[in-house]
Amino acid sequence: MGKKEAEIAAKGQLKIVAKEQFRTEIKPELAREGKTVALCHGVFDLVHPGHVIHLEQAKEMADILVVSITAAAYVRKGPGRPYFNDEMRMKVLAALECVDYVLLSEGYTVDDIIACVEPDIYVKGEEYAKEENDITGKIAGEKALVEKHGGRIGFTTGQVFSSTKLINTAMSGLSEEVIRYMEDFKERHDMQEIREYAERAGRLKVLVVGDVIIDRYTYCSVQGMMSKDTGYSARLNSSEEYLGGALAVARHLATFTEHVTVMSIIGDEKNMRLGIFDALADKMQLNLEYSHVFPTIVKHRYLTRNQKREEYRKILAVNNIPEKAGYEEDTYARFKEKLKERTGDYDAVFLCDFGHGLMDREVMDILQEKARYLVLNCQANSTNMGLNVITKYHRADAFSLDQKELKLAFPEHVQEEKLSLQKLAGHLKGNGWLTRGAEGAYGISGQDIHEAPAFTLSVKDTIGAGDAFLAMAGIFTAAGASAEVGTFMGNIGGALGANIVGNKEAVEKVNVLKYASTLMNI
């Protein structure tokens, strides 16, 4: 490296500062000097002419230009994003003459940076000038926060380029299989259509009925096999609890619509009940009955983490489900009466049958008879294998199941999956989806089957992927989308859900739409 290049590199490195350093050292000095500050924020995964023009125009609006980037752990643009790591993206921005300081934002929003920098002007591209064009739905909140800190929002003008499109097409951000699928999908659908269905979903009244499950995850470091027995010996690291079962599906749906209600029966454990209400009462209506004989279901999984990447392997699962399941007659009667009275009030009903005793024949009949639009999942798991088969239902407007569940429904030894799926669609008189793990998904409409590849092969934990697929595919078709669009959105939900440990977080609407936008930029 020559002397001039070394000087430029050193100068660029000085521009990259920690938030605390900017807040305590740099900002006070700029204030003493009476200098104004402009702030730009983004992923800046691949800096192109549009970015340079945007940043140069932003620099003209103030004395000092601060640029912040979203840390990789918080980027939700889809598979393989960001393409470049935090250090490289900051280094490229610092090399631009118009940029004075570069900061790293460690969160899903820019709130931490705005509070730190307190810019005189927060600069966005012209595509954000109209709030209705902002798929993140965050511009109004960002504007309010900037104004709270004494600044204002401004917009640049200039040609808009797409880093996502450049990365997808020129840098293999997506597999060839996904690219071919998206090229075909885009011939019939566009992002505006996706956004319109998302807006319609926001007006739906949704009821979720199903087993409430608490997922307890205990993280361990496996030390080896026991010396005198055939089991693992492990060191306990930490434990967490997540809201699973019907509550997981409801949390996903609640990011799309404010009108979500959950009906179920849980145990009468005070701490469990208070924990559920504390976590969810501000997001949805919880219409629950309480049993004195049947506990709130807890599934306790012991996991170990891959040392080289954030991927988890389960080594043991324990649950508290009674061997002879059953509710008190009066409790169960109240639950059924609510279903009879209120099911018809909702635009869509998500029936989440995990096979732990909540759904008897009468409950099934009530929901199948009264639901305006019924979305069904009937899950097979180790506690009900072969006893909770989806064909026990006779009606669903939309359904989702995995390969094992389809095989249980149609157990012919050499049965073709597509033929089985067609039989199931005919039996339920509805459209639906078969999730196929790394192979993607099949969607069926009538007797027509379309295939979608997996949008990501990067997986942390598959536990919540099916619930996320069901929620996304179901809410979009309930809003009027075709089964093909439901497959697309369900696959996005599944990909995001597979990269969340357990049901620790909901699959957020903003991240789903960002992911869709990424895939549409082929």
VOKOL-84331 format. One line per 5 residues: number of its first residue (from 0); for each residue x, y, z of C-alpha. Coordinates in nm, 2 decimals. Layout:
BEGIN
NUM = X:Y:Z | ...
***
This chain:
BEGIN
0 = 0.00:0.00:0.00 | 0.14:0.34:-0.10 | 0.17:0.64:0.14 | -0.14:0.81:0.00 | -0.35:0.50:0.02
5 = -0.23:0.44:0.38 | -0.33:0.80:0.48 | -0.67:0.75:0.33 | -0.72:0.42:0.51 | -0.61:0.57:0.84
10 = -0.84:0.87:0.79 | -1.13:0.64:0.71 | -1.06:0.43:1.02 | -1.09:0.74:1.24 | -1.43:0.81:1.11
15 = -1.57:0.48:1.25 | -1.67:0.55:1.61 | -1.87:0.38:1.88 | -2.20:0.53:1.98 | -2.08:0.61:2.33
20 = -1.77:0.79:2.20 | -1.99:1.00:1.96 | -2.23:1.09:2.24 | -1.98:1.18:2.51 | -1.69:1.32:2.31
25 = -1.78:1.42:1.95 | -2.13:1.56:1.99 | -2.05:1.80:2.27 | -1.75:1.93:2.06 | -1.97:1.98:1.75
30 = -2.22:2.17:1.96 | -1.95:2.40:2.10 | -1.84:2.48:1.75 | -2.20:2.55:1.64 | -2.20:2.28:1.37
35 = -2.52:2.12:1.24 | -2.54:1.74:1.19 | -2.72:1.54:0.93 | -2.79:1.17:0.98 | -2.84:0.89:0.72
40 = -2.92:0.53:0.81 | -2.95:0.21:0.62 | -2.80:-0.13:0.56 | -2.56:-0.01:0.28 | -2.49:-0.36:0.18
45 = -2.35:-0.26:-0.16 | -2.27:0.11:-0.20 | -2.37:0.22:-0.55 | -2.41:0.55:-0.74 | -2.75:0.61:-0.59
50 = -2.60:0.59:-0.24 | -2.32:0.83:-0.32 | -2.57:1.09:-0.46 | -2.79:1.05:-0.16 | -2.50:1.10:0.08
55 = -2.35:1.39:-0.11 | -2.69:1.57:-0.10 | -2.73:1.49:0.27 | -2.39:1.65:0.33 | -2.51:1.97:0.16
60 = -2.79:2.00:0.42 | -2.55:2.03:0.73 | -2.19:2.08:0.83 | -2.14:1.72:0.95 | -2.27:1.40:0.80
65 = -2.31:1.09:1.02 | -2.40:0.76:0.86 | -2.52:0.46:1.06 | -2.56:0.10:0.94 | -2.78:-0.18:1.08
70 = -2.57:-0.45:1.24 | -2.58:-0.78:1.05 | -2.77:-0.96:1.33 | -3.06:-0.72:1.29 | -3.09:-0.71:0.91
75 = -3.41:-0.88:0.79 | -3.38:-0.85:0.41 | -3.39:-1.22:0.34 | -3.15:-1.50:0.25 | -2.78:-1.42:0.25
80 = -2.82:-1.06:0.36 | -2.63:-0.87:0.44 | -2.38:-0.99:0.18 | -2.10:-0.79:0.34 | -2.02:-0.79:0.72
85 = -2.04:-0.49:0.95 | -1.67:-0.41:0.93 | -1.66:-0.40:0.55 | -1.98:-0.20:0.51 | -1.85:0.06:0.76
90 = -1.51:0.07:0.60 | -1.66:0.15:0.25 | -1.87:0.43:0.39 | -1.58:0.58:0.58 | -1.38:0.60:0.26
95 = -1.63:0.84:0.11 | -1.51:1.20:0.13 | -1.86:1.34:0.21 | -1.90:1.11:0.52 | -1.76:1.24:0.85
100 = -1.86:0.97:1.10 | -1.98:0.61:1.07 | -2.17:0.44:1.35 | -2.31:0.08:1.40 | -2.68:0.05:1.50
105 = -2.74:-0.26:1.71 | -3.12:-0.30:1.69 | -3.41:-0.35:1.45 | -3.48:0.02:1.45 | -3.27:0.34:1.42
110 = -3.40:0.47:1.76 | -3.06:0.41:1.94 | -2.88:0.61:1.68 | -3.13:0.90:1.67 | -3.11:0.92:2.05
115 = -2.73:0.92:2.04 | -2.67:1.16:1.75 | -2.98:1.39:1.80 | -2.94:1.51:1.43 | -3.05:1.85:1.32
120 = -3.18:1.68:1.01 | -3.25:1.31:0.95 | -3.22:1.24:0.58 | -3.41:0.98:0.38 | -3.44:0.91:0.01
125 = -3.73:1.04:-0.19 | -3.89:0.70:-0.20 | -3.98:0.76:0.17 | -4.14:1.10:0.12 | -4.48:0.94:0.11
130 = -4.56:0.73:0.42 | -4.78:0.49:0.23 | -4.48:0.38:0.02 | -4.28:0.28:0.32 | -4.31:-0.10:0.36
135 = -4.13:-0.08:0.70 | -4.41:0.13:0.85 | -4.15:0.30:1.06 | -4.10:0.64:0.89 | -4.37:0.81:1.10
140 = -4.22:0.69:1.42 | -3.87:0.79:1.31 | -4.00:1.14:1.22 | -4.16:1.18:1.56 | -3.84:1.07:1.74
145 = -3.62:1.30:1.54 | -3.86:1.59:1.62 | -3.86:1.49:1.99 | -3.48:1.54:1.99 | -3.51:1.88:1.83
150 = -3.45:1.79:1.46 | -3.65:1.75:1.14 | -3.67:1.51:0.86 | -3.55:1.58:0.50 | -3.55:1.40:0.17
155 = -3.29:1.38:-0.11 | -3.38:1.36:-0.48 | -3.20:1.15:-0.74 | -3.21:0.82:-0.92 | -3.31:0.53:-0.70
160 = -3.10:0.22:-0.74 | -3.14:-0.12:-0.57 | -2.86:-0.28:-0.38 | -3.09:-0.59:-0.33 | -3.14:-0.63:-0.71
165 = -2.76:-0.59:-0.78 | -2.67:-0.85:-0.51 | -2.95:-1.09:-0.62 | -2.86:-1.08:-0.98 | -2.48:-1.02:-0.99
170 = -2.35:-1.16:-0.67 | -2.55:-1.48:-0.62 | -2.74:-1.36:-0.32 | -3.00:-1.63:-0.40 | -2.98:-1.98:-0.53
175 = -3.05:-2.05:-0.90 | -3.36:-2.25:-0.80 | -3.50:-1.95:-0.61 | -3.41:-1.71:-0.89 | -3.59:-1.93:-1.15
180 = -3.89:-1.95:-0.92 | -3.91:-1.58:-0.86 | -3.87:-1.50:-1.23 | -4.18:-1.71:-1.30 | -4.37:-1.58:-0.99
185 = -4.31:-1.22:-1.09 | -4.48:-1.28:-1.43 | -4.81:-1.30:-1.24 | -4.76:-1.11:-0.92 | -4.59:-0.79:-0.80
190 = -4.50:-0.62:-0.47 | -4.79:-0.38:-0.49 | -5.02:-0.68:-0.48 | -4.85:-0.82:-0.18 | -4.88:-0.49:0.01
195 = -5.25:-0.46:-0.08 | -5.32:-0.81:0.07 | -5.11:-0.71:0.38 | -5.33:-0.40:0.42 | -5.65:-0.61:0.38
200 = -5.51:-0.85:0.64 | -5.48:-0.56:0.88 | -5.86:-0.52:0.88 | -5.95:-0.88:0.95 | -6.09:-1.00:1.28
205 = -5.91:-1.32:1.35 | -5.99:-1.60:1.61 | -5.72:-1.85:1.71 | -5.84:-2.17:1.88 | -5.59:-2.43:1.99
210 = -5.37:-2.58:2.26 | -5.16:-2.33:2.46 | -4.81:-2.46:2.51 | -4.52:-2.32:2.70 | -4.19:-2.41:2.54
215 = -3.91:-2.43:2.80 | -3.56:-2.44:2.65 | -3.27:-2.54:2.86 | -2.93:-2.48:2.69 | -2.65:-2.73:2.77
220 = -2.29:-2.80:2.68 | -2.26:-3.18:2.62 | -1.96:-3.32:2.80 | -1.99:-3.67:2.67 | -2.17:-4.00:2.75
225 = -2.24:-4.11:3.11 | -1.97:-4.35:3.23 | -2.22:-4.61:3.36 | -2.54:-4.54:3.16 | -2.65:-4.48:2.80
230 = -2.73:-4.11:2.83 | -2.56:-3.77:2.78 | -2.37:-3.59:3.05 | -2.41:-3.21:3.01 | -2.34:-2.88:3.18
235 = -2.64:-2.65:3.23 | -2.59:-2.31:3.08 | -2.93:-2.13:3.09 | -3.31:-2.17:3.05 | -3.58:-1.97:2.88
240 = -3.95:-2.00:2.83 | -4.14:-1.91:2.51 | -4.51:-1.89:2.43 | -4.59:-2.18:2.19 | -4.87:-2.37:2.04
245 = -5.18:-2.15:1.95 | -5.01:-1.85:2.12 | -4.72:-1.87:1.88 | -4.96:-1.86:1.58 | -5.15:-1.57:1.74
250 = -4.83:-1.37:1.79 | -4.74:-1.39:1.43 | -5.09:-1.29:1.32 | -5.10:-1.00:1.57 | -4.82:-0.83:1.38
255 = -5.06:-0.80:1.08 | -5.39:-0.72:1.25 | -5.48:-0.57:1.58 | -5.80:-0.78:1.59 | -5.67:-1.12:1.72
260 = -5.85:-1.32:1.98 | -5.73:-1.65:2.14 | -5.98:-1.90:2.29 | -5.84:-2.20:2.48 | -5.82:-2.37:2.81
265 = -5.51:-2.36:3.03 | -5.43:-2.47:3.38 | -5.50:-2.26:3.69 | -5.13:-2.19:3.78 | -5.12:-1.83:3.88
270 = -4.77:-1.75:3.77 | -4.83:-1.91:3.43 | -5.15:-1.72:3.38 | -5.00:-1.39:3.48 | -4.70:-1.45:3.25
275 = -4.92:-1.51:2.95 | -5.13:-1.20:3.01 | -4.83:-0.98:3.08 | -4.67:-1.09:2.75 | -4.98:-1.07:2.53
280 = -5.26:-0.86:2.68 | -5.15:-0.55:2.48 | -5.13:-0.74:2.15 | -5.45:-0.95:2.15 | -5.76:-1.05:2.33
285 = -5.72:-1.36:2.56 | -6.04:-1.54:2.62 | -5.93:-1.83:2.83 | -6.09:-2.09:3.05 | -5.90:-2.24:3.35
290 = -5.88:-2.60:3.44 | -5.81:-2.73:3.79 | -5.73:-3.08:3.67 | -5.54:-3.03:3.34 | -5.22:-2.82:3.37
295 = -5.10:-2.57:3.13 | -4.89:-2.77:2.88 | -4.51:-2.74:2.92 | -4.27:-2.89:2.68 | -3.92:-2.89:2.81
300 = -3.64:-2.93:2.56 | -3.27:-2.97:2.63 | -3.05:-2.83:2.36 | -2.69:-2.79:2.27 | -2.54:-2.54:2.03
305 = -2.31:-2.60:1.73 | -1.98:-2.45:1.83 | -1.91:-2.30:1.48 | -2.25:-2.15:1.40 | -2.58:-2.06:1.56
310 = -2.75:-2.39:1.51 | -2.91:-2.60:1.78 | -2.96:-2.97:1.84 | -3.22:-3.12:2.08 | -3.09:-3.39:2.30
315 = -3.40:-3.46:2.52 | -3.76:-3.35:2.54 | -3.99:-3.39:2.85 | -4.36:-3.28:2.88 | -4.62:-3.26:3.16
320 = -4.92:-3.38:2.95 | -5.14:-3.61:3.16 | -5.16:-3.97:3.04 | -5.54:-3.95:3.07 | -5.63:-3.61:2.93
325 = -5.96:-3.45:3.03 | -6.12:-3.13:3.15 | -6.39:-3.07:3.41 | -6.73:-3.08:3.25 | -6.83:-2.72:3.35
330 = -6.50:-2.57:3.22 | -6.53:-2.76:2.89 | -6.90:-2.66:2.86 | -6.82:-2.29:2.90 | -6.54:-2.31:2.64
335 = -6.78:-2.48:2.39 | -7.05:-2.23:2.45 | -6.82:-1.94:2.38 | -6.72:-2.11:2.05 | -7.09:-2.15:1.95
340 = -7.17:-1.79:2.03 | -6.87:-1.61:1.89 | -6.70:-1.82:1.61 | -6.92:-1.66:1.34 | -6.82:-1.31:1.45
345 = -6.47:-1.35:1.30 | -6.35:-1.31:0.94 | -6.10:-1.60:0.98 | -6.05:-1.88:1.23 | -5.71:-2.05:1.28
350 = -5.77:-2.40:1.42 | -5.44:-2.52:1.58 | -5.49:-2.88:1.68 | -5.18:-3.00:1.86 | -5.36:-3.32:1.97
355 = -5.34:-3.27:2.34 | -5.71:-3.30:2.43 | -5.87:-2.97:2.35 | -6.04:-3.07:2.03 | -6.32:-3.33:2.08
360 = -6.58:-3.40:1.81 | -6.82:-3.13:1.93 | -6.55:-2.86:1.92 | -6.44:-2.97:1.57 | -6.80:-2.96:1.45
365 = -6.87:-2.62:1.59 | -6.56:-2.47:1.42 | -6.62:-2.64:1.09 | -6.98:-2.54:1.09 | -6.95:-2.18:1.21
370 = -6.62:-2.04:1.08 | -6.65:-1.81:0.79 | -6.30:-1.89:0.67 | -6.12:-2.18:0.84 | -5.75:-2.23:0.84
375 = -5.65:-2.57:0.98 | -5.34:-2.73:1.11 | -5.36:-3.08:1.28 | -5.02:-3.16:1.42 | -4.86:-3.50:1.46
380 = -4.60:-3.52:1.74 | -4.44:-3.78:1.97 | -4.73:-3.77:2.22 | -5.01:-3.83:1.97 | -4.85:-4.01:1.67
385 = -5.11:-4.18:1.46 | -5.40:-4.05:1.68 | -5.43:-3.69:1.56 | -5.47:-3.72:1.18 | -5.60:-3.43:0.97
390 = -5.86:-3.64:0.79 | -6.07:-3.64:1.11 | -6.17:-3.30:0.98 | -6.41:-3.27:0.68 | -6.38:-2.90:0.60
395 = -6.11:-2.64:0.58 | -6.08:-2.34:0.35 | -5.71:-2.35:0.39 | -5.48:-2.61:0.56 | -5.11:-2.67:0.62
400 = -4.93:-2.99:0.72 | -4.58:-3.15:0.68 | -4.47:-3.47:0.50 | -4.50:-3.69:0.81 | -4.86:-3.57:0.87
405 = -4.96:-3.62:0.51 | -4.82:-3.98:0.53 | -5.02:-4.05:0.83 | -5.34:-3.93:0.65 | -5.27:-4.14:0.34
410 = -5.03:-4.42:0.45 | -4.99:-4.60:0.12 | -4.63:-4.73:0.11 | -4.54:-4.58:-0.22 | -4.79:-4.30:-0.23
415 = -4.69:-4.00:-0.44 | -4.70:-3.69:-0.23 | -4.88:-3.48:-0.49 | -5.15:-3.74:-0.53 | -5.19:-3.76:-0.15
420 = -5.21:-3.38:-0.14 | -5.48:-3.38:-0.40 | -5.68:-3.64:-0.21 | -5.66:-3.43:0.11 | -5.77:-3.11:-0.07
425 = -6.07:-3.30:-0.20 | -6.15:-3.44:0.14 | -6.13:-3.10:0.31 | -6.28:-2.92:0.01 | -6.02:-2.65:0.03
430 = -5.68:-2.53:-0.07 | -5.36:-2.59:0.12 | -4.99:-2.64:0.16 | -4.75:-2.92:0.22 | -4.43:-2.80:0.39
435 = -4.12:-3.01:0.28 | -3.83:-2.87:0.48 | -3.52:-2.81:0.27 | -3.72:-2.90:-0.04 | -3.96:-2.61:0.00
440 = -4.34:-2.64:-0.02 | -4.62:-2.76:-0.24 | -4.93:-2.54:-0.27 | -5.26:-2.68:-0.40 | -5.56:-2.49:-0.55
445 = -5.84:-2.71:-0.66 | -5.63:-3.00:-0.81 | -5.35:-2.77:-0.94 | -5.02:-2.80:-0.76 | -4.74:-2.55:-0.77
450 = -4.40:-2.59:-0.61 | -4.18:-2.34:-0.43 | -3.82:-2.40:-0.32 | -3.70:-2.33:0.03 | -3.60:-1.96:0.05
455 = -3.32:-2.03:0.29 | -3.12:-2.34:0.40 | -2.98:-2.15:0.70 | -3.16:-2.29:1.00 | -3.13:-2.23:1.38
460 = -3.44:-2.42:1.50 | -3.73:-2.57:1.30 | -3.97:-2.58:1.59 | -4.16:-2.26:1.50 | -4.12:-2.28:1.12
465 = -4.45:-2.46:1.06 | -4.65:-2.23:1.28 | -4.50:-1.93:1.10 | -4.58:-2.08:0.76 | -4.94:-2.14:0.86
470 = -4.99:-1.79:1.00 | -4.84:-1.61:0.69 | -5.01:-1.84:0.43 | -5.34:-1.84:0.61 | -5.37:-1.46:0.68
475 = -5.29:-1.38:0.32 | -5.54:-1.62:0.17 | -5.80:-1.51:0.43 | -5.74:-1.16:0.29 | -5.82:-1.28:-0.06
480 = -5.48:-1.39:-0.20 | -5.45:-1.69:-0.42 | -5.31:-2.02:-0.28 | -4.99:-1.95:-0.49 | -4.94:-1.62:-0.31
485 = -5.01:-1.80:0.01 | -4.73:-2.04:-0.07 | -4.49:-1.76:-0.14 | -4.58:-1.58:0.19 | -4.59:-1.90:0.39
490 = -4.24:-1.99:0.26 | -4.12:-1.65:0.38 | -4.27:-1.71:0.72 | -4.12:-2.05:0.74 | -3.77:-1.92:0.65
495 = -3.79:-1.65:0.91 | -3.94:-1.88:1.17 | -3.66:-2.14:1.11 | -3.41:-1.87:1.22 | -3.58:-1.79:1.55
500 = -3.50:-2.02:1.84 | -3.82:-2.19:1.95 | -4.10:-1.93:1.95 | -3.88:-1.66:2.12 | -4.00:-1.39:1.88
505 = -4.29:-1.34:1.65 | -4.23:-1.32:1.27 | -4.30:-0.95:1.22 | -4.50:-0.80:0.94 | -4.22:-0.55:0.86
510 = -3.97:-0.83:0.82 | -4.20:-1.04:0.61 | -4.26:-0.75:0.37 | -3.89:-0.67:0.36 | -3.82:-1.04:0.27
515 = -4.08:-1.03:0.00 | -3.94:-0.71:-0.14 | -3.59:-0.87:-0.15 | -3.72:-1.17:-0.34 | -3.92:-0.95:-0.58
520 = -3.60:-0.77:-0.67 | -3.47:-1.03:-0.91
***
